[in-house]
Amino acid sequence: MTVPSDTSPSVTQLLDAWGRGDRTALDALVPAVYAMLHQQAERALRGQPDGHTLQPTALVHEAYVRLAGQPGAGAHSRAHFFAVAAMVMRSVLVDHARARQRAKRGGDARPLSLGAADEVANAEGEVDIVALDEALDRLAAQDPRKGRVVELRYFVGLSIEETAQALDASPATIKREWTAARAWLRRELTTA
């Protein structure tokens, strides 16, 4: 997914207004970026276990409800807005997965499969979103930026350059942190 540049004054103005606490700006912003949010939701749901009931549209709508409760959420650019949306979608997915596990008295969670050569963003197979969330929390406790890099690359699908822009870092730094974070996650998730 490519996040367009900030050349569109209407989206930029809406982000600015939302950042100042104008709740109606978010109501106008979501339709302007809905297609990209839907792609983000599809990506976040890819690899979920069979029987997963949350659909991309429902994920976007639940994320909207949560975003609406966080005026501005500090979004100052499109890339940052999508980063905030990714965090919210991750939260929705984790809450949904935990609820399903509680309903099944322990659930049928399967381990996250990360092949040795696969990138987290391109991992195939079923994903235990709760295990990934817990691993990301541990990673973020050790290195917050690496946790954000994984979140932006995996949940949002941002490129190295887009992630660098969202985190105000150089692409070379993000590439190094992405490589280190993937290795750390593989180790954590295969030994869990």
Summary of the structure (lengths in Angstrom):
residues: 192
radius of gyration: 16.5
end to end distance: 30.8
largest distance: 49.7
contacts: 583
relative contact order: 0.13
helix: 69%
strand: 0%
